């Protein structure tokens, strides 16, 4: 019996069955106040509620987290503080999101005191070079709509942002492979009107949450939980998220997905 127990333990370790204890809300809130965190970053805490978001995601010391479409790395840095020296954070951007996040990310990388962040710059989601079953949490903060952001109008001129939409099937089938058996995928984005389709991604930088649910569930993800910390009933869903009176205060949905077969 003793030999069987040892063999079971070895199998569990080989499949990364390590149970991480999620950090408490008070511990996560303490991370936000660390003196070497920039005042610019701290200004967004009230609107983004990162301690509650990380608690909802189950962030723990020692984990490996993939920040998809990390932009300038605001969340990447928080994750790196939370997982600690024994953990790892991968900050990812494709060509489009790198275009908008490059300046901030490079500045953040220069001043970063923690050494547990690795960047993937200008890499398509489907080409993120990580091993299968290596990620505890895949996180996408207010960027799912960017999969479908192909053009915008500036000063009366139509600007092409992508040649075509990102194939969500290829992208998130890959993310599913990267997640550990008990890993989770967290999606946060700006609410759009139900039935607004992909055009809301171009005109308003929003997306109907039903699109997200349908697409991910069609790939074998299971919706485990929703959170409502970032709801704003006063948000006009037909307004751009960059409009002066709503920027930073939009109504956002928060979804947690697992893989089929999770307990």
C-alpha positions as CSV (number, residue, x, y, z in Angstrom):
1,X,0.0,0.0,0.0
2,X,2.9,2.3,0.9
3,X,4.4,1.8,-2.6
4,X,1.1,2.5,-4.3
5,X,0.8,5.8,-2.4
6,X,4.2,6.9,-3.4
7,X,3.5,6.1,-7.0
8,X,0.3,8.1,-6.9
9,X,2.2,11.0,-5.4
10,X,4.8,10.8,-8.2
11,X,2.0,10.8,-10.9
12,X,0.3,13.7,-9.3
13,X,3.5,15.8,-9.3
14,X,4.3,14.9,-12.9
15,X,0.9,16.3,-13.9
16,X,1.3,19.4,-11.9
17,X,-1.4,18.6,-9.4
18,X,0.0,21.0,-6.8
19,X,-2.7,22.6,-4.7
20,X,-2.0,26.3,-4.3
21,X,-3.6,28.2,-1.4
22,X,-5.2,31.4,-2.9
23,X,-4.0,34.6,-1.3
24,X,-6.4,36.2,1.1
25,X,-8.2,39.5,0.1
26,X,-6.3,41.3,2.8
27,X,-2.9,40.1,1.5
28,X,-3.8,41.1,-2.0
29,X,-4.9,44.5,-0.8
30,X,-1.5,44.9,1.0
31,X,0.3,44.2,-2.3
32,X,-1.4,47.2,-3.8
33,X,0.2,49.5,-1.3
34,X,3.8,48.4,-1.6
35,X,6.0,51.4,-1.7
36,X,7.8,50.5,-4.9
37,X,4.6,50.3,-6.8
38,X,4.1,53.4,-9.0
39,X,1.6,56.1,-8.1
40,X,0.4,56.1,-11.7
41,X,-0.6,52.4,-11.3
42,X,-2.3,53.0,-8.0
43,X,-4.6,55.6,-9.5
44,X,-6.4,52.8,-11.4
45,X,-7.1,50.6,-8.3
46,X,-10.4,52.1,-7.4
47,X,-11.9,51.6,-10.8
48,X,-10.4,48.2,-11.5
49,X,-10.6,46.6,-8.1
50,X,-7.6,44.3,-8.7
51,X,-7.6,42.7,-5.2
52,X,-11.1,41.4,-5.7
53,X,-10.3,40.3,-9.2
54,X,-7.2,38.4,-8.2
55,X,-9.1,36.8,-5.3
56,X,-11.8,35.8,-7.7
57,X,-9.2,34.3,-10.0
58,X,-7.6,32.3,-7.1
59,X,-4.2,33.9,-7.5
60,X,-1.7,32.2,-5.2
61,X,2.0,32.3,-4.4
62,X,4.1,30.0,-6.7
63,X,1.6,29.9,-9.6
64,X,2.3,30.4,-13.3
65,X,0.0,33.0,-14.9
66,X,-0.4,34.0,-18.5
67,X,-1.5,37.6,-19.1
68,X,-3.0,37.5,-22.6
69,X,-3.0,40.9,-24.4
70,X,-1.2,42.4,-21.4
71,X,-0.9,45.8,-23.1
72,X,1.3,47.9,-20.9
73,X,1.5,45.2,-18.2
74,X,-0.5,46.8,-15.4
75,X,-2.0,43.5,-14.3
76,X,1.2,41.6,-15.2
77,X,3.1,43.5,-12.5
78,X,0.4,42.8,-9.9
79,X,0.5,39.1,-10.8
80,X,4.3,39.1,-10.5
81,X,4.1,40.6,-7.0
82,X,1.4,38.1,-6.0
83,X,3.0,34.9,-7.2
84,X,6.4,35.8,-5.7
85,X,9.9,34.5,-6.6
86,X,8.7,30.9,-6.9
87,X,6.0,31.9,-9.4
88,X,6.1,33.0,-13.0
89,X,4.2,35.5,-15.1
90,X,4.1,35.6,-18.9
91,X,3.1,39.0,-20.3
92,X,1.8,38.5,-23.9
93,X,1.0,40.9,-26.7
94,X,0.3,40.3,-30.4
95,X,1.2,42.9,-33.0
96,X,-1.9,45.0,-32.5
97,X,-1.9,45.1,-28.7
98,X,1.9,45.6,-28.7
99,X,1.4,48.7,-30.8
100,X,-0.7,50.3,-28.1
101,X,1.1,48.8,-25.0
102,X,4.8,48.9,-26.2
103,X,5.8,52.3,-24.6
104,X,4.3,51.5,-21.2
105,X,5.5,47.9,-21.2
106,X,9.1,48.8,-22.0
107,X,9.1,51.5,-19.3
108,X,7.6,49.0,-16.8
109,X,10.3,46.4,-17.7
110,X,13.0,49.0,-17.1
111,X,11.9,49.8,-13.6
112,X,10.7,46.4,-12.7
113,X,12.2,45.1,-9.5
114,X,10.7,41.6,-9.7
115,X,12.4,39.2,-12.0
116,X,9.6,36.7,-12.5
117,X,8.1,38.2,-15.7
118,X,8.8,37.0,-19.2
119,X,7.4,38.9,-22.2
120,X,6.1,37.5,-25.4
121,X,6.0,40.6,-27.7
122,X,4.2,40.6,-31.1
123,X,3.2,36.9,-30.8
124,X,-0.1,35.5,-32.0
125,X,-2.1,33.8,-29.2
126,X,-2.1,30.5,-31.1
127,X,1.8,30.7,-31.3
128,X,2.5,31.4,-27.6
129,X,5.5,29.1,-27.0
130,X,4.7,27.4,-23.8
131,X,4.3,23.7,-22.8
132,X,0.9,22.0,-22.5
133,X,-0.6,22.0,-19.0
134,X,1.8,24.6,-17.7
135,X,-0.5,27.5,-16.8
136,X,-2.5,27.9,-13.6
137,X,-4.4,31.0,-14.7
138,X,-4.8,32.5,-18.1
139,X,-6.1,36.1,-17.8
140,X,-7.5,38.5,-20.4
141,X,-8.4,41.9,-19.0
142,X,-10.7,44.1,-21.2
143,X,-9.2,42.7,-24.4
144,X,-11.4,39.9,-25.7
145,X,-13.0,42.5,-28.0
146,X,-9.6,43.1,-29.6
147,X,-9.9,39.7,-31.3
148,X,-12.4,41.4,-33.5
149,X,-11.0,44.9,-33.7
150,X,-10.1,45.3,-37.4
151,X,-10.6,49.0,-38.1
152,X,-11.3,52.4,-36.7
153,X,-12.3,55.8,-37.9
154,X,-9.9,58.7,-37.1
155,X,-10.5,62.2,-38.4
156,X,-12.9,60.9,-41.0
157,X,-10.4,58.4,-42.2
158,X,-10.8,54.6,-41.9
159,X,-7.7,52.9,-40.5
160,X,-7.1,49.2,-40.8
161,X,-5.9,47.6,-37.5
162,X,-6.0,43.9,-38.6
163,X,-6.4,42.3,-42.0
164,X,-9.0,40.0,-40.5
165,X,-10.4,39.0,-37.1
166,X,-8.4,36.7,-34.9
167,X,-9.6,33.1,-35.2
168,X,-10.9,32.5,-31.6
169,X,-11.0,28.8,-32.2
170,X,-7.3,28.5,-32.9
171,X,-6.4,31.1,-30.2
172,X,-8.4,29.6,-27.3
173,X,-7.9,26.0,-28.3
174,X,-4.3,26.7,-27.7
175,X,-5.0,28.4,-24.4
176,X,-7.0,25.4,-23.3
177,X,-4.0,23.2,-24.1
178,X,-1.7,25.4,-22.1
179,X,-3.9,25.3,-19.0
180,X,-3.3,22.7,-16.3
181,X,-6.2,20.3,-15.7
182,X,-7.5,22.5,-12.9
183,X,-6.4,25.8,-14.5
184,X,-8.8,28.6,-15.1
185,X,-9.4,31.3,-17.8
186,X,-10.5,34.7,-16.6
187,X,-12.1,37.1,-19.0
188,X,-13.0,40.7,-18.2
189,X,-14.4,43.1,-20.8
190,X,-16.6,46.1,-21.4
191,X,-20.3,45.3,-21.7
192,X,-22.0,45.9,-25.1
193,X,-25.7,45.7,-25.9
194,X,-26.9,42.2,-26.4
195,X,-27.0,41.3,-30.1
196,X,-24.5,44.1,-31.0
197,X,-22.2,41.6,-32.7
198,X,-18.6,42.3,-33.6
199,X,-19.1,45.8,-34.8
200,X,-19.2,47.0,-31.2
201,X,-15.5,46.0,-31.0
202,X,-14.6,48.4,-33.7
203,X,-16.9,51.4,-32.9
204,X,-17.1,51.2,-29.1
205,X,-14.4,48.8,-28.0
206,X,-17.0,46.6,-26.3
207,X,-18.4,43.1,-26.7
208,X,-21.6,41.3,-25.9
209,X,-20.8,38.9,-23.1
210,X,-23.0,36.3,-24.7
211,X,-20.5,36.1,-27.6
212,X,-17.7,35.3,-25.2
213,X,-19.7,32.6,-23.4
214,X,-20.9,31.0,-26.6
215,X,-17.4,30.9,-28.2
216,X,-15.6,29.6,-25.2
217,X,-18.2,27.0,-24.3
218,X,-18.2,25.8,-27.9
219,X,-14.5,25.0,-27.4
220,X,-15.0,22.9,-24.3
221,X,-14.6,25.6,-21.6
222,X,-17.1,25.5,-18.8
223,X,-18.4,28.7,-17.2
224,X,-17.6,28.2,-13.5
225,X,-18.4,31.5,-11.9
226,X,-19.2,35.2,-12.6
227,X,-18.4,38.3,-10.6
228,X,-20.1,41.6,-10.5
229,X,-17.5,43.9,-8.9
230,X,-17.3,46.1,-12.0
231,X,-20.9,46.5,-13.0
232,X,-22.1,50.1,-13.6
233,X,-25.9,50.5,-14.3
234,X,-25.3,54.1,-15.4
235,X,-23.0,53.1,-18.3
236,X,-24.5,53.9,-21.7
237,X,-23.6,50.8,-23.6
238,X,-23.9,52.6,-26.9
239,X,-21.1,55.0,-26.0
240,X,-17.4,54.4,-26.7
241,X,-15.4,53.3,-23.7
242,X,-13.1,56.2,-24.4
243,X,-15.9,58.8,-24.0
244,X,-14.8,61.4,-21.5
245,X,-17.7,60.9,-19.0
246,X,-17.4,57.1,-18.9
247,X,-13.7,56.2,-19.4
248,X,-12.5,54.1,-16.6
249,X,-16.0,53.6,-15.2
250,X,-17.6,51.4,-17.8
251,X,-19.8,48.4,-16.8
252,X,-17.6,45.3,-17.2
253,X,-18.4,41.6,-17.0
254,X,-16.0,39.1,-15.2
255,X,-16.1,35.4,-16.2
256,X,-14.2,32.4,-14.9
257,X,-13.9,29.4,-17.1
258,X,-12.5,26.0,-16.4
259,X,-11.9,22.9,-18.6
260,X,-14.4,20.2,-19.1
261,X,-13.9,17.4,-16.5
262,X,-12.8,19.7,-13.7
263,X,-14.1,18.8,-10.3
